[in-house]
Amino acid sequence: MTDLGPLLERPPTDVVALSLDGHQGTNRARDGVRQTAADNDLDALRLWLSEYTDSPHTLRSYRKEVVRLWLWSTRVRGIPLSSLNREDLLAYEAFLANPATDWTAPARPRRGRERRLFAGPLAPNSVRQTLGILSGLFDYLVAAGYLAGNPLALRRPRRGATAARRAGVERYLDQALWHGVLAFIETLPQTTRREQQHYERVRWLFRLLYGAALRVSEAAQATMGDLMQRRGKWWLHVVGKGGVPGDVPISEALMAELARYRQFHGRPALPSAQESCPLVLSVTGNSARSLTPTALYGVVKDVFRQAAHALEASDPLGAATLRRASPHWLRHTAATHQADAGTDLRYIQKNLRHASLETTAIYLHAEDDRRHAQTTGEAEVAADHR
């Protein structure tokens, strides 16, 4: 398989036959005002991806989907991407759920031109996410005057899509499970210096992601100098999804955790505005090394996996939840706990940097809890639990 990364750096005629490069794609727009100079599929894809260069995590995700679709279109379907129609995309949807064995072969390397592009069949939620990303790509190319239409525009909403959105609301840890994870972190080995370094970083990372409700990409990009004081209160300046900036309130408790983390690595308790070192350091505390979102993701997933194993006997449902959890669940957990505590929804919206209050409202579980308790006659028990 060919890696699309190098393709984006070379003229398309070097890597794909003219019959597949999209010059004569059957879905190409022939009339109207063009908003782009792109005249082949690879240039058009390059243009779309360039819109996300300020969001590395999103760029990696979208680029992966572009690689898969472009290769499937040209190598499996035998047509340029700009010739794909609704029937082709139905076939691609089926392919995502059951990719060919040569696309999933474990012997393929994880990186490079011949890398494996699928670990296996995609789950229904992942298929829906992929098609949503690609629909955004097609909409963009239609708006740019490159394509005549979006072949995914005809796709009818699946009943599962609503269920998936509903499930997304539940991707958080309740108070008991969250404190169970914190308690597990305290059991991590600390015999050797390396084990101590790992423990201190895990302790700080989990509290940071939860305490500031950060995306993992935001935590990876943040520096010590992004922390600032206003009127005696600490704030963290964050550049979030889509390059949108915002300031997140930081509690005294979280600042105390930061002081502990910094002092462990021989730094002053409080950061200065001039510090450019990462907010989450390498395991040894090397300030010149920035961790990638993928690296932080791996640290959190590994702790969730270990915590699930430790909880299996006493709390099998909690263990199952932790096995499904990802770092983003800590952001959901923070928002849910803030909402349960009665924090004004407008403040939670600002903390999460949501454009819409409706997006933030999905974290309002307390009202459902009260309705359930009063309906079932368990109000007193529910009140004690809260």
C-alpha positions as MATLAB code, in Angstrom:
seq = 'MTDLGPLLERPPTDVVALSLDGHQGTNRARDGVRQTAADNDLDALRLWLSEYTDSPHTLRSYRKEVVRLWLWSTRVRGIPLSSLNREDLLAYEAFLANPATDWTAPARPRRGRERRLFAGPLAPNSVRQTLGILSGLFDYLVAAGYLAGNPLALRRPRRGATAARRAGVERYLDQALWHGVLAFIETLPQTTRREQQHYERVRWLFRLLYGAALRVSEAAQATMGDLMQRRGKWWLHVVGKGGVPGDVPISEALMAELARYRQFHGRPALPSAQESCPLVLSVTGNSARSLTPTALYGVVKDVFRQAAHALEASDPLGAATLRRASPHWLRHTAATHQADAGTDLRYIQKNLRHASLETTAIYLHAEDDRRHAQTTGEAEVAADHR';
ca = [
       0.000    0.000    0.000;
       1.121    3.524   -0.691;
       1.328    6.052    2.123;
      -0.570    9.245    1.314;
       1.860   11.298    3.414;
       4.581   11.335    0.740;
       1.882   11.786   -1.897;
       0.965   15.100   -0.356;
       4.560   16.260   -0.814;
       5.004   15.228   -4.463;
       3.237   16.069   -7.730;
       0.387   13.601   -8.179;
       1.556   12.552  -11.654;
       4.555   10.920   -9.967;
       2.428    8.506   -7.990;
      -0.910    7.863   -9.673;
      -2.048    7.233  -13.228;
      -3.666   10.185  -14.957;
      -6.866    8.164  -15.274;
      -7.080    8.043  -11.462;
      -5.818   11.492  -10.487;
      -9.250   13.127  -10.651;
      -8.765   15.501  -13.577;
     -11.724   13.886  -15.278;
     -13.637   12.695  -12.229;
     -17.325   12.194  -12.956;
     -18.281   14.181   -9.838;
     -16.112   17.159  -10.710;
     -17.883   20.537  -10.776;
     -17.875   21.876  -14.325;
     -19.666   25.176  -13.816;
     -19.641   27.948  -11.257;
     -16.937   29.977   -9.576;
     -13.999   27.972   -8.265;
     -12.680   28.791   -4.780;
      -9.536   26.704   -5.217;
      -6.799   26.184   -7.778;
      -6.730   22.421   -7.054;
      -7.314   20.457  -10.245;
      -6.638   16.900   -9.079;
      -7.770   14.864   -6.119;
      -4.484   14.924   -4.208;
      -4.231   18.715   -4.405;
      -7.851   18.947   -3.237;
      -7.172   16.615   -0.308;
      -4.030   18.554    0.517;
      -6.078   21.758    0.620;
      -8.666   20.285    2.987;
      -6.057   18.890    5.365;
      -4.243   22.234    5.422;
      -7.288   23.712    7.158;
      -6.378   21.633   10.240;
      -2.639   22.264   10.550;
      -3.249   24.235   13.761;
      -4.911   21.194   15.366;
      -2.397   18.305   15.227;
      -4.687   15.721   16.827;
      -7.534   16.453   14.399;
      -5.107   16.557   11.478;
      -3.781   13.081   12.275;
      -7.278   11.672   12.576;
      -8.538   13.258    9.355;
      -5.402   12.362    7.423;
      -5.857    8.702    8.392;
      -9.364    8.732    6.930;
      -8.154   10.443    3.741;
      -5.426    7.813    3.309;
      -7.903    4.983    3.663;
     -10.515    6.406    1.311;
      -8.055    7.491   -1.388;
      -6.328    4.105   -1.454;
      -9.618    2.212   -1.434;
     -10.980    4.359   -4.263;
      -7.947    4.064   -6.527;
      -6.731    0.558   -5.641;
      -9.907   -1.362   -4.793;
     -12.636    0.496   -6.677;
     -10.316    1.504   -9.508;
     -11.693    5.037   -9.873;
     -10.541    8.494   -8.755;
     -11.913    9.823   -5.491;
     -13.740   12.538   -7.427;
     -15.751    9.850   -9.241;
     -17.172    8.220   -6.119;
     -20.975    8.107   -6.045;
     -23.535    6.933   -3.494;
     -23.219    3.271   -4.489;
     -19.438    3.475   -4.085;
     -19.763    4.949   -0.605;
     -22.209    2.223    0.403;
     -19.575   -0.286   -0.672;
     -16.928    1.617    1.296;
     -19.136    1.582    4.397;
     -19.334   -2.204    4.097;
     -15.557   -2.358    3.579;
     -14.935   -0.421    6.814;
     -16.959   -2.987    8.722;
     -15.084   -5.869    7.047;
     -11.783   -4.721    5.464;
      -9.819   -7.066    3.223;
      -7.222   -9.208    4.981;
      -4.289   -7.526    3.239;
      -5.384   -4.243    4.847;
      -5.379   -5.779    8.331;
      -2.427   -8.203    8.136;
      -0.570   -8.134   11.504;
       2.720   -8.679    9.655;
       2.525   -5.205    8.161;
       4.542   -2.529    9.994;
       2.780    0.082   12.135;
       4.496    2.928   10.261;
       5.816    3.682    6.794;
       4.634    3.240    3.239;
       3.548   -0.381    3.684;
       1.925    0.044    7.074;
      -1.278   -1.640    8.177;
      -4.184    0.804    7.863;
      -6.735   -1.214    9.865;
      -6.289   -3.146   13.091;
      -9.475   -4.997   12.153;
     -13.126   -4.319   11.330;
     -14.423   -0.971   12.579;
     -17.187   -0.943   15.168;
     -20.498    0.680   14.121;
     -19.708    3.853   16.093;
     -16.314    4.123   14.382;
     -17.889    3.627   10.955;
     -20.350    6.442   11.681;
     -17.516    8.694   12.836;
     -15.497    7.942    9.691;
     -18.422    8.692    7.398;
     -19.107   11.913    9.293;
     -15.523   13.053    8.707;
     -15.700   12.147    5.027;
     -19.025   13.918    4.627;
     -17.307   17.027    5.971;
     -14.557   16.544    3.382;
     -17.055   16.255    0.539;
     -19.045   19.279    1.759;
     -15.829   21.304    1.790;
     -14.872   20.267   -1.747;
     -18.382   21.086   -2.987;
     -18.180   24.539   -1.361;
     -14.751   25.016   -2.952;
     -16.225   24.359   -6.402;
     -14.134   21.209   -6.858;
     -16.924   18.609   -6.609;
     -20.452   18.828   -7.979;
     -22.050   17.088   -5.002;
     -21.543   15.200   -1.767;
     -22.145   11.450   -2.308;
     -22.786   11.051    1.419;
     -25.522   13.700    1.513;
     -28.117   11.045    0.661;
     -27.130    8.844    3.577;
     -30.144    8.440    5.840;
     -29.664    8.827    9.609;
     -29.345    5.439   11.282;
     -31.260    4.657   14.465;
     -27.926    3.702   15.941;
     -26.611    7.225   15.476;
     -29.037    8.543   18.081;
     -28.110    5.703   20.392;
     -24.422    6.470   19.851;
     -24.947   10.112   20.782;
     -26.832    8.964   23.876;
     -24.011    6.569   24.747;
     -21.528    9.406   24.368;
     -23.233   11.191   27.251;
     -22.475    8.213   29.488;
     -18.741    8.226   28.824;
     -17.693    9.429   32.233;
     -16.696    7.991   35.605;
     -19.033    8.412   38.532;
     -17.608    9.763   41.772;
     -16.957    6.328   43.248;
     -15.131    5.037   40.163;
     -13.123    8.253   39.764;
     -11.937    8.015   43.357;
     -11.240    4.348   42.766;
      -8.866    5.296   39.942;
      -7.128    7.852   42.172;
      -6.785    5.216   44.899;
      -5.311    2.762   42.394;
      -2.707    5.324   41.306;
      -1.526    5.447   44.913;
      -0.719    1.733   44.694;
       1.691    2.133   41.765;
       5.197    0.907   42.651;
       7.677    3.532   43.850;
      10.712    1.432   44.733;
      13.094    2.634   42.020;
      13.717    6.170   40.820;
      12.081    5.348   37.492;
       8.988    4.018   39.255;
       8.798    7.179   41.353;
       9.052    9.317   38.211;
       6.269    7.347   36.536;
       4.048    7.567   39.615;
       4.473   11.340   39.963;
       3.719   11.924   36.286;
       0.620    9.704   36.338;
      -0.611   11.366   39.533;
      -0.228   14.825   37.987;
      -1.554   13.928   34.514;
      -4.815   12.460   35.783;
      -5.449   15.408   38.093;
      -4.629   17.882   35.332;
      -6.932   16.299   32.732;
      -9.758   16.136   35.276;
      -9.120   19.385   37.165;
      -8.876   21.515   34.015;
     -11.230   19.376   31.853;
      -8.611   19.287   29.107;
      -8.483   17.360   25.884;
      -5.343   15.223   25.745;
      -4.041   17.299   22.815;
      -4.441   20.463   24.906;
      -2.530   18.924   27.808;
       0.280   17.907   25.445;
       0.589   21.422   24.010;
       0.298   23.364   27.293;
       3.392   24.892   28.893;
       4.133   26.057   32.412;
       4.084   29.622   31.102;
       0.436   29.206   30.074;
      -0.492   29.416   33.766;
      -1.190   32.940   34.978;
      -2.655   34.792   37.948;
      -5.452   37.339   37.775;
      -6.730   38.996   40.947;
      -4.926   36.340   42.958;
      -6.604   33.439   41.085;
      -4.871   30.967   38.793;
      -5.941   30.405   35.196;
      -4.629   28.188   32.388;
      -4.613   29.643   28.892;
      -5.585   26.925   26.424;
      -5.705   26.852   22.639;
      -8.286   24.202   21.980;
     -10.090   22.481   19.143;
     -10.056   24.478   15.941;
      -7.499   26.905   17.373;
     -10.094   28.465   19.702;
      -8.401   30.067   22.745;
      -9.815   30.122   26.242;
      -8.889   30.496   29.910;
      -9.693   27.700   32.357;
      -9.993   28.303   36.137;
      -7.405   26.349   38.135;
      -8.157   25.464   41.743;
      -5.793   25.870   44.653;
      -5.887   22.084   45.066;
      -4.683   21.569   41.511;
      -1.975   24.190   41.966;
      -0.836   22.296   45.073;
      -0.559   19.154   42.939;
       1.472   21.086   40.381;
       3.776   22.359   43.140;
       4.341   18.782   44.307;
       5.080   17.663   40.725;
       7.484   20.541   40.076;
       9.339   20.129   43.356;
       9.777   16.417   42.688;
      11.721   17.453   39.581;
      13.739   20.059   41.463;
      11.790   23.105   40.262;
      10.302   26.009   42.233;
       6.778   25.297   43.458;
       5.163   27.954   41.258;
       5.735   28.467   37.522;
       6.756   31.738   35.942;
       5.302   33.387   32.861;
       8.618   32.898   31.055;
       8.695   29.102   31.384;
       8.310   27.350   28.065;
       8.725   23.781   29.333;
       5.733   21.434   28.967;
       3.049   21.298   31.630;
       3.425   17.508   31.512;
       7.112   16.631   31.450;
       8.816   13.527   30.148;
       9.070   10.794   32.752;
      12.564   11.982   33.732;
      11.527   15.643   33.886;
      13.398   16.678   30.740;
      12.001   20.139   29.952;
      13.306   20.070   26.375;
      11.171   17.092   25.424;
       7.501   17.564   24.591;
       5.193   14.577   24.747;
       2.793   13.904   21.898;
      -0.952   13.503   22.449;
      -0.503    9.870   21.428;
       2.062    9.337   24.197;
      -0.208   10.880   26.845;
      -3.145    8.875   25.507;
      -1.116    5.705   25.946;
      -0.194    6.562   29.552;
      -3.828    7.121   30.547;
      -5.130    4.036   28.730;
      -2.480    1.884   30.405;
      -3.469    3.134   33.865;
      -7.154    2.517   33.101;
      -6.271   -1.012   32.005;
      -4.283   -1.723   35.170;
      -6.966   -0.182   37.387;
      -9.615   -2.325   35.691;
      -7.591   -5.443   36.444;
      -7.224   -4.390   40.090;
     -10.982   -3.748   40.423;
     -12.147   -6.907   38.636;
     -12.891   -8.904   41.776;
     -14.551   -6.169   43.847;
     -16.273   -4.138   41.116;
     -16.642   -6.006   37.797;
     -18.945   -3.346   36.311;
     -16.483   -0.600   37.197;
     -13.664   -2.665   35.709;
     -15.616   -3.073   32.467;
     -16.194    0.689   32.350;
     -12.484    1.411   32.790;
     -11.568   -0.965   29.977;
     -13.717    1.131   27.634;
     -12.542    4.469   29.017;
     -10.236    6.825   27.150;
      -8.494   10.044   28.262;
     -11.417   12.076   26.898;
     -13.619   10.458   29.526;
     -11.762   12.516   32.150;
     -12.990   15.698   30.433;
     -16.534   14.295   30.425;
     -16.090   13.262   34.051;
     -15.025   16.763   35.081;
     -18.008   18.348   33.321;
     -20.455   15.838   34.789;
     -19.140   16.311   38.318;
     -19.288   20.090   37.943;
     -22.897   19.855   36.751;
     -23.831   17.463   39.564;
     -22.341   19.918   42.065;
     -24.654   22.645   40.776;
     -22.099   24.690   38.818;
     -23.822   27.178   36.522;
     -24.113   25.604   33.065;
     -22.789   28.787   31.462;
     -19.588   28.476   33.487;
     -19.183   24.825   32.490;
     -19.652   25.880   28.867;
     -16.834   28.407   29.223;
     -14.621   25.918   31.032;
     -15.076   23.364   28.244;
     -14.929   26.068   25.576;
     -18.085   24.806   23.868;
     -19.583   27.033   21.198;
     -23.116   25.967   22.109;
     -24.805   25.696   25.498;
     -26.777   22.771   24.055;
     -23.531   20.790   23.749;
     -22.759   21.395   27.409;
     -26.258   20.454   28.533;
     -25.634   16.747   27.859;
     -23.748   16.617   31.166;
     -26.843   17.416   33.235;
     -27.471   14.034   34.855;
     -28.652   15.237   38.280;
     -32.197   15.947   37.090;
     -32.475   12.403   35.685;
     -31.213   11.063   39.025;
     -33.895   13.008   40.927;
     -36.647   11.891   38.511;
     -35.585    8.252   38.849;
     -35.369    8.475   42.652;
     -38.795   10.070   43.089;
     -40.442    7.722   40.565;
     -39.092    4.593   42.227;
     -39.527    5.845   45.808;
     -35.780    5.838   46.428;
     -35.427    9.591   46.939;
     -33.774    9.393   50.340;
     -31.205    6.875   49.152;
     -30.500    8.978   46.073;
     -30.109   12.129   48.170;
     -27.597   10.374   50.406;
     -25.699    9.157   47.347;
     -25.427   12.665   45.913;
];
